[in-house]
């Protein structure tokens, strides 16, 4: 079985990379567990690998039943964002999940083991609650991840891979996230990816008020970037999105213009700042188009920010002169600086999460005991009913009632005691004092 963290589950969530690797070495076999969390994120894997392991919402819905069947998972949910790809499961094989992921994404298993984390039981529960609360995000306290988790929950529910255990876990995580956000300062003025992106732009250009900005995509991050840029004095916006209505809505808000995605190359020379954040599976901007744009701009610099996973801008663009290309990973340093200043809020949030994770585990243990008791009672009643039917038949055949009742009592007692007696005898023969002591307490037996 997987060993518990040598430093305890609470400090574990400071995410020590060497500890991740130590845990990975301990689980490289076909292990089964009740609750598991398996995945990689921006702290354990580079952007290139996260790109390879990203799944669209449609892919997740299609793949979940196949994964559940392949890895013998009773329940499973998957979240895939620009910063993480994670699986949450009930029962099942970690090794088979890795085999499935390796097969589906054509990535060597040793690469997956080296960059992934595998958490069990309360560590897995705590991890999901931290993710939901924004404590495991690139941007501390960012709210977008909660919406992404709710989408993952709904997708698993619609795919039929969500059951009683994960249903309760996700609902508990959503409740924790709400409490953390309302009772701590974790979400107060967060340094978001959008804010960091705009801050970086101010380091490249002396002023942004005279700059033209091309924003590709229409999600929450693009909206936040547009808002921050507008606050910095930008008044010339160009919006492009696959769904044109959403781009038009942003253009109306920020008094910008709208172009088709097919027209990107034509409008690139106009843009001083280009930010791309879409769900495209292939780059939307290549080196040739940027090279041509720079030439038409007479080599005035361009600031390009690619927030897509997979990347929306061909990485080779970064080799061009007068081009400043940054990815989402490049913003990490700016974001990390904000963490220390909010440590008190983090500690308060961690305490809330620890309390709720223990509460969930108590529910799970109680739930499992209820099922065990119910199964044991059903077995006992079934044995009783079988013997009762035999007794009734014997009485109907004219056998003495007293004799039948004595036989019924003897047979029922023997059936109920048979399996416990076998197990106790085996424990005694093996010198298993712990099992004998537990059995004595469980059965309420007093010995001389």
C-alpha positions as CSV (number, residue, x, y, z in Angstrom):
1,X,0.0,0.0,0.0
2,X,1.0,3.6,-0.4
3,X,2.8,4.9,2.8
4,X,1.6,8.0,4.5
5,X,3.5,11.2,4.0
6,X,6.6,11.3,6.2
7,X,5.9,14.9,7.0
8,X,2.1,14.7,7.5
9,X,-0.7,15.6,5.2
10,X,-0.9,19.3,6.2
11,X,2.7,20.4,5.5
12,X,2.6,18.2,2.4
13,X,0.4,20.7,0.7
14,X,3.2,23.2,0.5
15,X,4.0,21.2,-2.6
16,X,7.6,20.0,-2.3
17,X,8.6,18.6,-5.7
18,X,11.1,16.1,-4.2
19,X,8.3,14.8,-2.0
20,X,6.1,14.3,-5.0
21,X,8.8,12.2,-6.6
22,X,9.2,10.2,-3.4
23,X,5.5,9.4,-3.3
24,X,5.6,8.5,-7.0
25,X,8.3,5.9,-6.4
26,X,6.1,4.3,-3.7
27,X,3.0,3.8,-5.9
28,X,4.5,2.3,-9.0
29,X,2.5,-0.8,-8.7
30,X,-1.1,-1.8,-9.1
31,X,-2.6,-0.3,-5.9
32,X,-6.2,0.1,-5.1
33,X,-7.6,2.8,-2.8
34,X,-10.9,4.4,-1.8
35,X,-10.3,8.0,-2.8
36,X,-7.5,9.0,-5.2
37,X,-6.3,12.2,-6.9
38,X,-3.8,11.8,-9.8
39,X,-2.4,14.6,-12.0
40,X,0.1,17.2,-12.8
41,X,0.1,20.9,-12.7
42,X,2.1,24.1,-13.3
43,X,4.4,23.2,-10.4
44,X,5.3,19.7,-11.5
45,X,5.2,19.9,-15.3
46,X,6.4,22.3,-18.0
47,X,4.0,23.9,-20.4
48,X,5.0,21.7,-23.3
49,X,3.9,18.6,-21.4
50,X,0.7,20.2,-20.0
51,X,-0.2,20.9,-23.6
52,X,0.1,17.3,-24.6
53,X,-2.1,16.3,-21.7
54,X,-4.8,18.8,-22.1
55,X,-8.3,17.7,-22.9
56,X,-11.2,19.7,-24.2
57,X,-14.6,19.6,-22.5
58,X,-15.9,17.3,-25.3
59,X,-12.8,15.0,-25.0
60,X,-13.4,14.7,-21.3
61,X,-17.0,13.7,-21.7
62,X,-16.0,11.1,-24.3
63,X,-13.1,9.6,-22.4
64,X,-14.4,9.3,-18.9
65,X,-16.5,6.1,-19.4
66,X,-13.5,4.5,-21.2
67,X,-11.1,5.5,-18.4
68,X,-13.5,4.2,-15.7
69,X,-13.8,0.8,-17.5
70,X,-10.1,0.5,-18.3
71,X,-8.8,1.4,-14.7
72,X,-11.7,-0.4,-12.9
73,X,-12.8,2.9,-11.3
74,X,-16.2,2.9,-9.7
75,X,-16.3,6.7,-10.1
76,X,-14.1,9.2,-11.9
77,X,-14.0,12.9,-12.8
78,X,-11.4,14.8,-14.8
79,X,-10.4,18.5,-14.8
80,X,-8.2,19.9,-17.6
81,X,-7.2,23.5,-17.6
82,X,-4.2,25.5,-18.8
83,X,-2.5,24.8,-15.5
84,X,-3.5,21.2,-14.6
85,X,-4.8,17.9,-15.7
86,X,-6.2,15.9,-12.8
87,X,-8.2,12.8,-12.2
88,X,-10.3,12.1,-9.1
89,X,-11.5,8.6,-8.6
90,X,-13.2,6.2,-6.2
91,X,-11.5,2.7,-6.0
92,X,-9.6,1.6,-9.1
93,X,-6.0,1.2,-10.1
94,X,-3.5,4.1,-10.2
95,X,-1.2,2.0,-12.4
96,X,-4.0,1.5,-14.9
97,X,-4.9,5.2,-14.9
98,X,-1.3,5.9,-15.9
99,X,-1.3,3.2,-18.6
100,X,-4.5,4.7,-20.0
101,X,-3.2,8.2,-20.0
102,X,0.1,7.1,-21.6
103,X,-1.9,5.2,-24.3
104,X,-4.4,8.0,-25.0
105,X,-1.8,10.8,-25.2
106,X,1.2,8.7,-26.5
107,X,3.5,9.7,-23.7
108,X,6.0,7.4,-22.0
109,X,4.8,6.2,-18.5
110,X,8.1,7.1,-16.9
111,X,7.6,10.7,-18.0
112,X,4.1,10.7,-16.5
113,X,5.3,9.2,-13.2
114,X,8.2,11.7,-13.0
115,X,5.9,14.8,-13.4
116,X,2.7,13.6,-11.7
117,X,1.5,13.4,-8.1
118,X,-0.7,10.6,-6.7
119,X,-2.6,11.4,-3.5
120,X,-4.8,9.0,-1.5
121,X,-7.6,9.3,1.0
122,X,-7.5,12.5,3.1
123,X,-4.6,13.9,1.1
124,X,-6.7,13.6,-2.0
125,X,-9.7,15.1,-0.3
126,X,-7.6,18.0,1.0
127,X,-6.0,18.6,-2.4
128,X,-9.4,18.9,-4.2
129,X,-10.6,21.4,-1.5
130,X,-7.4,23.4,-1.9
131,X,-7.8,23.5,-5.7
132,X,-11.4,24.6,-5.4
133,X,-10.4,27.4,-2.9
134,X,-7.7,28.7,-5.3
135,X,-4.8,27.8,-3.0
136,X,-3.2,25.5,-5.6
137,X,-3.6,27.9,-8.5
138,X,-0.8,29.8,-10.2
139,X,-2.7,32.9,-9.0
140,X,-3.4,32.6,-5.3
141,X,-7.1,32.9,-4.6
142,X,-8.2,33.2,-8.3
143,X,-11.9,32.4,-8.7
144,X,-11.9,30.9,-12.2
145,X,-10.8,27.4,-11.0
146,X,-14.0,26.9,-9.0
147,X,-16.1,27.4,-12.2
148,X,-13.8,24.9,-14.0
149,X,-14.3,22.4,-11.2
150,X,-18.0,22.8,-11.4
151,X,-17.8,22.1,-15.1
152,X,-15.7,19.0,-14.5
153,X,-18.3,17.9,-12.0
154,X,-21.2,18.4,-14.4
155,X,-19.3,16.6,-17.2
156,X,-18.7,13.6,-15.0
157,X,-22.3,13.6,-13.9
158,X,-23.6,13.7,-17.5
159,X,-21.1,11.0,-18.5
160,X,-22.4,8.7,-15.7
161,X,-19.1,8.4,-13.9
162,X,-20.0,10.3,-10.8
163,X,-21.5,8.4,-7.8
164,X,-22.2,8.9,-4.2
165,X,-18.6,9.2,-3.0
166,X,-17.3,11.8,-5.5
167,X,-20.7,13.6,-5.6
168,X,-20.3,14.3,-1.9
169,X,-16.6,15.2,-2.2
170,X,-17.2,17.8,-5.0
171,X,-20.2,19.3,-3.2
172,X,-18.1,19.6,0.0
173,X,-15.3,21.2,-2.0
174,X,-17.6,23.8,-3.4
175,X,-18.9,24.6,0.1
176,X,-15.3,24.9,1.4
177,X,-14.4,27.3,-1.5
178,X,-17.3,29.5,-0.6
179,X,-16.4,29.6,3.1
180,X,-12.8,30.3,2.3
181,X,-13.7,33.2,0.0
182,X,-16.2,34.7,2.5
183,X,-14.3,34.2,5.8
184,X,-10.7,34.9,4.7
185,X,-8.9,37.6,2.7
186,X,-7.6,35.0,0.2
187,X,-9.5,36.6,-2.7
188,X,-8.9,40.2,-1.8
189,X,-7.2,42.0,-4.7
190,X,-5.6,38.9,-6.1
191,X,-2.8,39.3,-8.5
192,X,-4.4,37.5,-11.4
193,X,-2.9,36.2,-14.6
194,X,-4.6,39.0,-16.4
195,X,-3.2,41.6,-14.0
196,X,0.3,40.1,-14.3
197,X,0.1,40.2,-18.1
198,X,-0.8,43.9,-18.1
199,X,1.9,44.7,-15.5
200,X,4.5,43.0,-17.7
201,X,3.3,45.1,-20.7
202,X,3.9,48.3,-18.7
203,X,7.6,47.2,-18.3
204,X,8.0,46.8,-22.0
205,X,6.2,50.0,-23.1
206,X,6.7,53.4,-21.4
207,X,2.9,54.0,-21.8
208,X,0.0,52.0,-23.0
209,X,-2.4,54.7,-23.7
210,X,-1.3,55.1,-27.4
211,X,-1.1,51.4,-28.1
212,X,-3.4,49.2,-30.1
213,X,-4.3,45.9,-28.5
214,X,-5.4,42.7,-30.3
215,X,-7.2,40.3,-28.0
216,X,-8.0,36.8,-29.4
217,X,-10.5,34.8,-27.4
218,X,-13.5,36.0,-25.3
219,X,-13.2,34.1,-22.0
220,X,-12.9,35.5,-18.5
221,X,-9.1,36.0,-18.8
222,X,-9.4,38.1,-22.0
223,X,-12.2,40.1,-20.4
224,X,-10.1,40.8,-17.3
225,X,-7.1,41.8,-19.5
226,X,-9.2,44.2,-21.5
227,X,-10.5,45.7,-18.2
228,X,-7.0,46.2,-16.8
229,X,-5.7,47.6,-20.1
230,X,-8.6,50.0,-20.2
231,X,-7.7,51.2,-16.7
232,X,-4.1,51.8,-18.0
233,X,-5.5,54.1,-20.7
234,X,-5.8,51.8,-23.7
235,X,-8.6,52.9,-26.0
236,X,-7.8,51.0,-29.3
237,X,-9.0,47.4,-29.0
238,X,-9.4,44.8,-31.7
239,X,-11.3,41.6,-30.7
240,X,-11.3,38.2,-32.5
241,X,-13.1,35.1,-31.4
242,X,-14.5,31.9,-33.0
243,X,-17.9,32.9,-31.7
244,X,-18.3,36.4,-33.2
245,X,-21.2,37.4,-30.9
246,X,-18.9,37.1,-27.8
247,X,-16.2,39.2,-29.4
248,X,-18.9,41.8,-30.4
249,X,-20.1,42.0,-26.7
250,X,-16.5,42.8,-25.6
251,X,-16.1,45.3,-28.4
252,X,-19.3,47.0,-27.3
253,X,-18.1,47.2,-23.7
254,X,-14.6,48.6,-24.5
255,X,-15.5,50.5,-27.7
256,X,-13.3,48.3,-29.9
257,X,-13.6,46.7,-33.3
258,X,-14.2,43.0,-34.2
259,X,-12.4,40.9,-36.9
260,X,-12.7,37.3,-38.0
261,X,-10.1,34.8,-36.9
262,X,-9.3,34.3,-40.6
263,X,-8.2,37.9,-40.8
264,X,-5.7,37.7,-37.9
265,X,-2.6,37.9,-40.2
266,X,-3.9,41.0,-41.9
267,X,-4.5,42.9,-38.6
268,X,-1.3,41.8,-36.8
269,X,0.8,44.7,-38.1
270,X,-1.7,47.1,-36.4
271,X,-1.2,45.6,-32.9
272,X,1.4,46.7,-30.4
273,X,0.1,44.1,-27.9
274,X,-1.4,40.7,-28.8
275,X,-2.9,38.5,-26.2
276,X,-4.3,35.1,-27.2
277,X,-6.2,32.7,-24.9
278,X,-8.4,30.2,-26.8
279,X,-9.1,26.5,-26.7
280,X,-7.6,25.9,-30.1
281,X,-5.6,22.6,-30.6
282,X,-3.3,24.2,-33.1
283,X,-1.4,27.5,-33.1
284,X,-3.4,30.4,-34.5
285,X,-0.3,32.6,-35.0
286,X,2.8,31.4,-36.7
287,X,6.3,32.8,-37.2
288,X,5.7,33.8,-40.8
289,X,2.8,36.0,-40.0
290,X,4.6,37.8,-37.1
291,X,7.7,38.2,-39.3
292,X,5.7,39.9,-41.9
293,X,3.9,42.0,-39.3
294,X,7.2,43.2,-37.8
295,X,8.4,44.2,-41.3
296,X,5.3,46.2,-42.0
297,X,5.6,47.8,-38.6
298,X,9.1,49.0,-39.6
299,X,10.4,46.9,-36.7
300,X,8.5,48.6,-33.9
301,X,8.4,46.1,-31.0
302,X,5.4,43.8,-30.4
303,X,4.4,42.3,-27.0
304,X,2.8,38.9,-27.5
305,X,1.3,36.9,-24.6
306,X,0.1,33.4,-25.2
307,X,-2.2,32.2,-22.4
308,X,-3.4,29.1,-24.3
309,X,-2.8,25.5,-23.4
310,X,-2.1,24.1,-26.0
311,X,-0.2,27.2,-27.1
312,X,-1.9,29.6,-29.5
313,X,1.3,31.1,-30.8
314,X,4.1,29.1,-32.4
315,X,7.0,29.1,-29.9
316,X,9.4,29.8,-32.7
317,X,8.0,33.4,-32.8
318,X,10.0,34.1,-29.7
319,X,13.3,33.9,-31.7
320,X,12.4,36.9,-33.8
321,X,13.9,40.3,-33.2
322,X,11.7,43.1,-31.8
323,X,9.2,40.5,-30.5
324,X,8.6,39.9,-26.8
325,X,6.8,36.6,-26.5
326,X,5.6,35.3,-23.1
327,X,3.6,32.3,-22.0
328,X,1.5,31.7,-18.9
329,X,4.5,30.1,-17.2
330,X,6.5,33.3,-17.6
331,X,4.1,35.1,-15.3
332,X,4.8,32.8,-12.4
333,X,7.5,35.0,-10.9
334,X,5.4,38.0,-10.6
335,X,2.5,36.0,-9.1
336,X,4.7,34.3,-6.5
337,X,5.8,37.6,-5.0
338,X,2.2,38.2,-4.0
339,X,2.0,34.9,-2.0
340,X,4.0,36.0,1.0
341,X,2.0,39.1,1.7
342,X,-1.2,37.0,2.0
343,X,0.2,34.2,4.2
344,X,-2.2,34.9,7.1
345,X,-5.2,34.4,4.8
346,X,-3.6,31.2,3.5
347,X,-3.2,29.9,7.0
348,X,-6.8,30.6,7.8
349,X,-7.9,28.9,4.6
350,X,-5.8,25.9,5.3
351,X,-7.4,25.5,8.7
352,X,-10.9,25.6,7.2
353,X,-9.9,23.0,4.6
354,X,-8.3,20.7,7.2
355,X,-11.6,20.8,9.2
356,X,-13.7,20.0,6.2
357,X,-11.5,17.3,4.9
358,X,-11.6,15.5,8.3
359,X,-15.4,16.0,8.3
360,X,-15.7,14.4,4.8
361,X,-13.4,11.5,5.8
362,X,-15.6,10.9,8.9
363,X,-18.7,10.8,6.7
364,X,-16.9,8.4,4.3
365,X,-15.9,6.0,7.1
366,X,-19.4,6.2,8.6
367,X,-20.9,5.6,5.2
368,X,-18.7,2.6,4.6
369,X,-19.6,1.2,8.1
370,X,-23.3,1.6,7.4
371,X,-22.9,-0.4,4.1
372,X,-21.0,-3.1,6.0
373,X,-23.6,-3.3,8.8
374,X,-26.4,-3.4,6.2
375,X,-24.7,-6.2,4.2
376,X,-24.0,-8.2,7.4
377,X,-27.6,-7.9,8.5
378,X,-28.9,-8.8,5.1
379,X,-26.7,-11.9,5.1
380,X,-27.9,-12.9,8.6
381,X,-31.6,-12.4,7.8
382,X,-31.1,-14.4,4.5
383,X,-29.6,-17.3,6.5
384,X,-32.4,-17.0,9.1
385,X,-35.1,-17.0,6.3
386,X,-33.7,-20.1,4.7
387,X,-33.6,-22.0,7.9
388,X,-37.1,-20.7,8.9
389,X,-38.5,-22.0,5.6
390,X,-37.0,-25.4,6.3
391,X,-38.4,-25.4,9.9
392,X,-41.9,-24.5,8.6
393,X,-41.7,-27.4,6.1
394,X,-40.6,-29.8,8.9
395,X,-43.6,-28.7,11.0
396,X,-45.9,-29.1,8.1
397,X,-44.6,-32.6,7.6
398,X,-45.7,-33.4,11.2
399,X,-42.3,-33.3,13.0
400,X,-42.5,-32.2,16.7
401,X,-42.5,-28.4,17.0
402,X,-40.1,-28.4,20.0
403,X,-37.6,-30.6,18.1
404,X,-37.8,-28.4,15.0
405,X,-37.3,-25.2,17.0
406,X,-34.3,-26.6,18.8
407,X,-32.8,-27.7,15.4
408,X,-33.6,-24.2,13.9
409,X,-31.8,-22.4,16.8
410,X,-28.8,-24.7,16.6
411,X,-28.4,-24.3,12.8
412,X,-28.9,-20.6,12.9
413,X,-26.3,-20.1,15.7
414,X,-23.9,-22.4,13.8
415,X,-24.3,-20.4,10.6
416,X,-23.8,-17.0,12.3
417,X,-20.8,-18.2,14.2
418,X,-19.1,-20.2,11.4
419,X,-17.2,-17.4,9.5
420,X,-16.1,-15.4,12.6
421,X,-14.9,-18.6,14.2
422,X,-12.8,-19.5,11.2
423,X,-11.2,-16.1,11.1
424,X,-10.5,-16.1,14.9
425,X,-8.9,-19.5,14.6
426,X,-6.7,-18.4,11.7
427,X,-5.7,-15.2,13.7
428,X,-4.8,-17.4,16.7
429,X,-2.7,-19.8,14.6
430,X,-0.8,-16.9,13.1
431,X,-0.3,-15.2,16.4
432,X,-2.3,-12.1,15.3
433,X,-2.9,-10.6,18.7
434,X,-4.3,-7.3,17.2
435,X,-7.1,-9.0,15.3
436,X,-8.0,-11.1,18.4
437,X,-8.1,-8.0,20.6
438,X,-10.3,-6.1,18.1
439,X,-12.6,-9.1,17.8
440,X,-12.9,-9.3,21.5
441,X,-14.0,-5.6,21.7
442,X,-16.2,-6.0,18.6
443,X,-18.1,-9.0,19.9
444,X,-18.3,-7.8,23.5
445,X,-16.6,-10.9,24.9
446,X,-15.1,-11.0,28.3
447,X,-12.4,-13.7,28.8
448,X,-10.8,-15.0,32.1
